[in-house]
Structures are given as C-alpha cells and as structure tokens.
Amino acid sequence: MAKKEKKVTNNKENNGKESKNKKSFFKGLKAELKKVVWPTPKQLLNSTIAVITIVLITTVIVFVLDLAFESVNKYGVDKIKESIQTITDEDNTTNSD
C-alpha cells in the first residue's frame, strides 16, 4: 500500500512541474516570435511568384518527360513484340517443314 501512495504523490509533483514547463515553453515561444523578422509584402509577393514559377516549370518538365517515356515505352514494346512474333513465326514455319 505504501507504493501506491508514493505514486500518487509523485504524480502530484509531476503535475506541478508540467504546468511550469508549459508556462516556460509558452514564454520562450513568445520571446522567439518577437525575434522573428517578418517579410515585407513586396518580399512575400516576390517569393510567392518565384515558388509558383518553379512549380510550373517543374510541372512542364515532368509532363514532357512523361510523354517522352510513354511514347518510347509504347513504340519500344511494340517493336519487341513484333520481333518476338517474327522469331516465333520463323521457328513455327521451320518446325513444320
């Protein structure tokens, strides 16, 4: 029974420490936010335009590469199928003779 009582007292002590930790956390957070240098509206606009431009350029590059690989895959697979078909057809005609 003595062990249970010790756990209860430890929990009470921890709750007091946790509330102090929370308070110090928010005080530290507030102090750090005061140090932040926020961008001006012009800087924000320039950064936004830069990000959108880079995203659009990347989108175009990925789209072009997708089309290129799709066409290479389509025509490449078709040529491989044709060559395999001709080889098997030649083998079938040779075996039937």
Contacts in CASP RR format, 6 or more apart in sequence:
PFRMAT RR
TARGET T0000
AUTHOR 0000-0000-0000
METHOD contacts of the structure
MODEL  1
MAKKEKKVTNNKENNGKESKNKKSFFKGLKAELKKVVWPTPKQLLNSTIA
VITIVLITTVIVFVLDLAFESVNKYGVDKIKESIQTITDEDNTTNSD
39 47 0 8 1.000
END
